[in-house]
Amino acid sequence: MTHFLNIDLELRGTAGVRALVKALEPSMLVLRVTDTEASLEHREPPQSVEEGLH
């Protein structure tokens, strides 16, 4: 049986990743961040994929 757990967000860019992470931080948990990459996930796990994408 398959169960939904969470959605991870992986960001990559040439600049400005930290600014985007700062804007997302109230609702996202920052797992890792550099000047060009970041890994985040929802602070409160969504109940479904659809909920997590909105």
N, C-alpha and C positions, 0 to 999 in steps of 0.2 A: 504494500500500500504506500502511496506517495502522499507526503504532507508538505504544505507550503510553510516555510520558515521566515524568510525575510528577503529583501532586495538590497543588494550592495550596489553602490554607485561608484564607478571608477572614472575619474576625470583626468584628461591629459590635454595640455595646451602649451603654447610657447610663452605665455605670460598671463598674469591676472588670475591664476588658479586660487591663490590665497584670498583674494577679494571675493570670489564666488563662494568659496568655502565659508567665509565669514558670514555671508548673506544666508547660507543654508544651515548654518550651525544651530540656530534655535530648534530646528526639527530633525537635525541629523547628528549622528555621533561620528566624530572625526576619528578614523582609525589610523590614518597616515596622511601627511601633507608635506609637499616640497614646493618650490617655486613653479614647477611645471606639472606636478601630478598630485592626486589626492584619492584616498579611498574613504568612503562614507557608508553608513547604513542608518536606517530609521531609528530614532531614539525609542519610540514605541512601536513595536512590531505590528505591521498591518495585518488584518485578518484574512486578506486575500491579495492576489497579484493585482487585481483591478484597483483596490484601495491603495496599495503601495505606489501605483503609478500616477495617482491623482494628487 
